[in-house]
Amino acid sequence: MTSMLTTLDRPICMIGSHVATQPTTLRIKHHTKGGFTATDGSTSKILFNVDSRKGLAPRRVFHDADGKTILEMRRYLTGNETYRSQVTNGT
């Protein structure tokens, strides 16, 4: 199923080198273990992967197309949904 999203006035970004320069359609493929892969809808080029890791502090780790870690988000169970993100050094 395809959903249309509203175009934003400004890009949302934590890492400047990962901002699309033009409107881009993302295709999301979910993995059985909970992560997903995002590809460019017109070229099928992998843009990024996300791995889901479960535990006491569940997290999602974002990797660029080369497999380098670019961002990690952790969820903390503090009575309400609290997420903290950390930009990594690309290892």
Secondary structure in CASP SS format (residue, H / E / C, confidence):
PFRMAT SS
TARGET T0000
AUTHOR 0000-0000-0000
METHOD secondary structure of the structure
MODEL  1
M C 1.00
T C 1.00
S C 1.00
M C 1.00
L C 1.00
T C 1.00
T C 1.00
L C 1.00
D C 1.00
R C 1.00
P C 1.00
I C 1.00
C C 1.00
M C 1.00
I C 1.00
G H 1.00
S H 1.00
H H 1.00
V C 1.00
A C 1.00
T C 1.00
Q C 1.00
P C 1.00
T C 1.00
T C 1.00
L E 1.00
R E 1.00
I E 1.00
K E 1.00
H E 1.00
H C 1.00
T C 1.00
K C 1.00
G C 1.00
G C 1.00
F E 1.00
T E 1.00
A E 1.00
T E 1.00
D E 1.00
G C 1.00
S C 1.00
T C 1.00
S C 1.00
K C 1.00
I E 1.00
L E 1.00
F E 1.00
N E 1.00
V E 1.00
D E 1.00
S E 1.00
R E 1.00
K C 1.00
G C 1.00
L C 1.00
A C 1.00
P C 1.00
R E 1.00
R E 1.00
V E 1.00
F E 1.00
H E 1.00
D E 1.00
A C 1.00
D C 1.00
G C 1.00
K C 1.00
T E 1.00
I E 1.00
L E 1.00
E E 1.00
M E 1.00
R E 1.00
R E 1.00
Y E 1.00
L E 1.00
T C 1.00
G C 1.00
N C 1.00
E E 1.00
T E 1.00
Y E 1.00
R E 1.00
S E 1.00
Q E 1.00
V E 1.00
T C 1.00
N C 1.00
G C 1.00
T C 1.00
END
